[in-house]
Amino acid sequence: MKKRLRVAILFGGQSAEHEISLISARNIAAAMDKKKYQIVAIGIDKQGRWFIDEGARLLRDSQPSQVELRDRGKATAVLPGATATPMIRLAPRRVLGRVDVVFPVLHGPFGEDGTVQGLLKLANLPFVGAGVLGSAVGMDKDVMKRLLRDARIPVPKFLVFERGAVGQIDFARVKRALGLPLFVKPANLGSSVGISKVTDEKEFGRALREAFRYDNKILLEECIRGREIECSVLGNEKPIASLPGEIITSHDFYSYDAKYLDEKGARLIVPARLPKALVKRIQELALQSFKFLCCEGMARVDFFLRGQSEIIVNEINTIPGFTKISMYPKMWQASGISYAELIDRLIRLALERFHKEKNLRTSV
């Protein structure tokens, strides 16, 4: 009998997207073929402590408002530089045994931004998804949009401010540059956390304070009136793009509540009803964005479609959601790749990249 791969699902984290990460991890664990994989659940709480449950029972309720880590009596850590058994348990201290690959399902800072990816590389562990550079670039909306703009990929008009310059943010100047309404958002976060839609100066002040609660750098962005289209990407050197999907929200914009708390907050149309030529162009732009931003493994690219043919890239997500309503797996299902097969491919891609990097010389 073929030996099962031991897969560590890494989830939770010190992020405002903590709860969504737990739900994504739960769905991935449920979809994995238990004949192929032995699952090890590793949860990171909001204080940054790591806990392990080899039976993958760390996850409780599936509701975003109630889900939480449990059974936190078995702290664990990564041992950098180890060659065979890099995961250790701290209490009681004992080696956990081999981990063949790590599947990070960490949304937002301290997980999707290259921090965990760097730690896993130091620990000599294969992991699913983008590496350090692609993760860091994909997380920072400011850097991401500047790189895409330099690559002549269309992005919304935007301004960037850091906390130290808050006194220099002039509403009249911003209004002239971006128009109204406009969006204010943290530069390093996802799931629409901390985002506000602004229509006047009074809302502007509140929006700035809200965004600065989550990040020391914020993005002010023009409001694109158009359809919201998404496209999934899968692969390393030769990535492929899924059929696009469309999000139609009943809220003022696709907010956190619309995404996760309101069952009727959004309607997902997969595949999107688009002409073939437009589908092809969206797929091309998704692949170009993926490559220009040095991504690997997986990503979801979000677009606006203004008018009948103007395509604008909004952002890229290097660890997209894997909840039951998440678009990344839904678009692959519509493209002929099941949830379970998608997980298989992501794990294979992680192992292929790891073995390729192991062949590189580390000495002269």
C-alpha positions in Angstrom: 0.0 0.0 0.0 1.3 3.4 -1.0 2.4 5.5 2.0 0.1 8.4 2.8 1.5 11.9 2.7 1.4 13.7 6.0 -0.1 17.1 5.4 -0.1 19.9 8.0 -3.0 22.3 7.5 -1.9 25.6 9.0 -4.7 28.0 9.9 -6.0 30.8 12.1 -3.3 33.5 12.7 -3.0 37.0 14.0 -5.3 38.6 11.5 -8.7 40.1 11.3 -9.4 37.3 8.8 -8.8 34.6 11.5 -12.3 33.2 11.6 -12.5 32.8 7.8 -9.2 31.0 7.9 -10.6 28.4 10.3 -13.6 27.8 8.1 -11.4 27.4 5.0 -9.2 24.9 6.8 -12.2 22.9 7.9 -13.5 22.6 4.4 -10.0 21.6 3.0 -9.7 18.9 5.7 -13.1 17.6 4.9 -12.4 17.4 1.2 -9.0 15.7 1.4 -8.8 12.1 0.4 -8.0 10.3 3.7 -6.6 7.3 1.7 -3.9 9.6 0.3 -3.3 12.0 3.2 -2.8 11.9 6.9 -3.9 15.3 8.2 -2.2 17.2 11.0 -4.1 20.3 12.1 -2.0 23.2 13.3 -3.9 26.3 14.6 -2.4 29.7 15.3 -4.4 31.7 17.9 -4.8 35.5 17.8 -1.8 35.8 20.2 0.4 34.0 17.7 0.7 30.7 19.6 0.8 27.5 17.6 -1.2 24.4 18.7 -1.5 21.0 17.2 -4.1 18.3 17.0 -3.0 15.2 15.0 -6.7 14.1 14.8 -7.6 17.4 13.1 -10.3 18.2 15.7 -9.1 21.8 16.4 -12.0 23.2 14.5 -15.4 23.8 16.0 -18.6 25.5 14.7 -18.8 26.4 11.0 -20.4 29.8 11.6 -18.0 32.7 11.1 -19.3 34.5 14.2 -18.8 31.4 16.4 -15.8 29.4 15.0 -12.8 29.2 17.3 -9.8 27.1 18.2 -10.2 24.5 20.9 -8.0 22.0 22.7 -5.0 24.4 23.0 -3.1 22.3 25.4 -0.5 21.0 23.0 1.8 23.9 21.9 4.0 23.3 18.9 6.7 25.0 16.9 8.8 24.9 13.8 12.4 23.9 14.2 14.4 25.9 11.5 17.2 24.0 9.8 15.9 20.6 10.5 16.2 18.1 7.7 13.8 15.2 8.6 11.4 16.2 11.4 11.1 20.0 11.5 7.9 20.1 13.5 8.3 19.7 17.3 5.8 19.8 20.2 6.8 22.0 23.1 4.6 20.6 25.8 5.3 17.8 26.5 8.5 18.1 24.4 8.7 15.4 21.8 9.2 15.2 18.1 6.0 14.9 16.1 7.5 13.0 13.2 7.8 13.9 9.6 5.6 16.4 7.8 5.6 16.0 4.0 4.0 19.2 3.1 2.3 22.2 4.8 -0.9 23.7 3.4 -1.1 27.3 4.8 -4.7 28.6 4.9 -3.8 31.8 6.6 -5.6 34.9 5.3 -4.1 38.3 5.8 -0.9 39.5 7.7 1.3 37.0 9.5 0.4 34.3 7.1 -0.4 35.4 3.6 2.3 38.1 3.5 5.5 36.0 3.2 6.2 35.7 7.0 5.1 32.1 7.4 6.4 31.2 4.0 9.9 32.4 5.0 9.7 30.4 8.2 8.7 27.2 6.4 11.6 27.6 3.9 14.0 27.9 6.8 12.5 24.8 8.3 13.0 22.9 5.0 9.3 22.2 4.6 7.4 22.2 1.3 4.3 24.4 1.3 1.4 25.1 -0.9 1.0 28.5 -2.6 3.2 31.5 -3.4 6.7 31.8 -2.0 8.1 34.7 0.1 8.2 37.3 -2.6 4.9 36.6 -4.3 3.1 36.4 -1.0 4.6 39.7 0.2 3.8 41.5 -3.1 0.3 40.0 -3.3 -0.5 41.1 0.3 0.5 44.8 -0.1 -2.1 46.4 -2.3 0.1 49.5 -2.9 3.1 47.5 -4.1 0.9 45.1 -6.1 -0.9 47.9 -8.0 2.3 49.8 -8.7 3.9 46.7 -10.2 0.8 45.9 -12.3 0.6 49.5 -13.4 4.3 49.4 -14.5 3.5 46.2 -16.4 0.8 48.1 -18.3 -2.0 46.1 -16.7 -5.0 48.4 -16.0 -5.7 49.1 -12.3 -8.0 51.6 -10.6 -6.6 55.1 -9.8 -5.3 55.2 -6.2 -3.4 57.2 -3.6 -1.4 55.9 -0.7 -0.8 57.4 2.7 1.1 56.2 5.8 0.1 56.9 9.3 2.8 59.5 9.8 1.2 61.6 6.9 -2.3 61.5 8.2 -2.4 65.2 8.8 -1.6 65.8 5.2 -4.6 63.9 3.8 -6.7 66.6 2.3 -10.3 65.6 1.3 -10.5 68.2 -1.4 -7.3 67.0 -3.1 -8.4 63.4 -2.8 -11.8 64.2 -4.3 -10.2 66.0 -7.3 -7.9 63.0 -7.9 -10.3 60.1 -7.4 -13.8 61.5 -7.5 -16.7 60.4 -5.4 -17.7 58.0 -4.2 -14.3 56.5 -3.3 -13.0 53.6 -1.2 -10.6 53.7 1.8 -8.9 50.4 2.7 -6.0 49.0 4.7 -3.1 48.3 2.3 -2.4 44.9 3.9 -5.6 43.0 4.5 -8.3 41.1 2.8 -11.9 39.9 3.1 -13.0 43.6 2.8 -12.0 44.1 6.5 -11.5 47.8 7.3 -12.9 49.0 4.0 -15.3 51.9 3.7 -17.1 53.5 0.9 -17.0 57.3 1.2 -19.5 59.8 -0.3 -18.7 63.0 1.7 -16.1 64.6 3.9 -17.7 63.4 7.2 -17.6 59.8 6.1 -14.0 60.4 4.9 -12.7 61.1 8.4 -14.4 58.0 9.8 -13.1 55.8 7.0 -9.5 56.9 7.5 -9.7 56.1 11.2 -11.2 52.7 10.5 -8.6 51.7 7.9 -5.7 52.9 10.2 -7.1 50.5 12.9 -5.8 47.6 10.8 -2.7 48.9 9.0 -0.1 51.7 9.1 -0.5 52.2 5.4 -3.8 52.8 3.7 -5.1 53.0 0.1 -7.6 55.5 -1.3 -9.1 54.2 -4.5 -11.5 55.4 -7.1 -14.9 53.7 -7.2 -15.3 51.6 -10.4 -18.9 51.2 -11.5 -19.1 47.9 -13.2 -19.4 44.2 -12.8 -17.2 42.3 -10.3 -15.5 39.4 -12.1 -13.0 36.9 -10.6 -10.7 34.3 -12.1 -8.7 31.4 -10.5 -5.1 30.6 -11.4 -3.3 27.3 -10.7 0.3 26.3 -11.4 4.0 27.2 -11.1 6.0 27.9 -14.3 3.1 27.1 -16.6 -0.1 28.2 -14.8 -3.6 27.8 -16.1 -6.7 30.0 -15.6 -10.2 28.9 -14.8 -13.5 30.1 -16.3 -14.3 33.4 -14.7 -17.1 33.9 -12.2 -19.2 36.9 -11.3 -20.3 38.3 -7.9 -23.5 40.3 -7.6 -23.9 41.7 -4.2 -27.1 43.0 -2.6 -25.0 45.3 -0.3 -23.6 48.7 -1.2 -20.3 46.9 -2.0 -18.9 43.4 -1.5 -18.2 43.9 2.2 -17.2 41.4 4.9 -20.9 40.9 5.9 -21.9 40.3 2.3 -19.1 37.7 1.9 -19.5 35.7 5.1 -22.3 36.7 7.4 -25.4 37.5 5.2 -26.6 34.4 3.4 -28.3 36.6 0.9 -25.4 39.1 0.7 -24.2 38.0 -2.7 -25.1 35.9 -5.6 -22.3 33.9 -7.3 -22.6 33.2 -11.0 -20.1 30.5 -12.1 -19.2 30.6 -14.9 -19.9 34.3 -15.6 -22.1 35.1 -18.5 -19.5 36.7 -20.8 -18.7 36.5 -24.5 -15.9 34.0 -25.3 -13.5 36.8 -26.4 -13.9 38.6 -23.1 -13.4 35.4 -21.2 -10.2 34.8 -23.0 -8.9 38.3 -22.3 -9.8 38.0 -18.6 -7.9 34.7 -18.4 -4.9 36.3 -20.2 -4.8 39.2 -17.7 -5.2 36.8 -14.8 -2.2 34.8 -16.0 -0.1 37.9 -16.7 -0.9 39.3 -13.2 0.0 36.0 -11.6 3.4 35.9 -13.4 4.3 39.6 -13.1 3.7 39.4 -9.3 5.9 36.3 -9.0 3.1 34.1 -7.7 3.2 30.3 -7.6 0.7 27.5 -6.8 -2.6 29.3 -6.6 -4.2 32.8 -6.7 -7.5 34.4 -7.4 -7.4 37.5 -9.5 -10.3 40.0 -9.0 -11.5 42.3 -11.8 -13.9 45.1 -12.6 -15.7 45.0 -15.9 -16.6 48.6 -16.8 -19.0 48.9 -19.7 -18.9 46.1 -22.2 -15.2 45.5 -22.6 -13.0 47.6 -20.2 -11.2 45.1 -17.9 -9.5 46.5 -14.7 -7.5 44.4 -12.3 -8.5 45.1 -8.7 -6.2 42.8 -6.8 -4.7 39.3 -6.4 -5.2 36.9 -3.5 -2.4 34.4 -3.0 -4.3 32.4 -0.4 -7.9 32.7 -1.6 -10.8 31.5 0.6 -11.8 27.9 0.6 -15.2 28.2 2.4 -18.3 26.6 0.9 -19.1 29.8 -0.9 -15.6 30.8 -2.0 -15.1 31.5 -5.6 -11.6 29.9 -6.0 -12.7 26.3 -5.8 -16.1 27.0 -7.4 -14.5 28.4 -10.5 -12.3 25.3 -10.8 -15.3 23.1 -10.3 -17.0 24.9 -13.2 -13.8 24.4 -15.2 -13.7 20.6 -14.7 -11.4 20.3 -11.6 -13.2 19.0 -8.5 -12.4 20.3 -5.0 -10.5 17.1 -4.1 -8.5 17.1 -7.3 -7.7 20.8 -6.8 -6.2 19.9 -3.4 -4.2 17.1 -5.0 -2.8 19.4 -7.7 -1.9 22.1 -5.1 0.1 19.6 -3.0 1.8 18.2 -6.1 2.8 21.7 -7.2 4.2 22.4 -3.7 6.3 19.2 -3.8 7.5 19.9 -7.3 8.7 23.3 -6.4 10.4 22.1 -3.3 12.4 19.4 -5.1 13.3 21.8 -7.9 14.7 24.2 -5.3 16.6 21.4 -3.5 18.6 20.9 -6.7 20.0 24.4 -6.5 23.6 24.7 -5.2 24.1 26.4 -1.8 27.9 26.7 -2.1 30.4 27.7 -4.6 
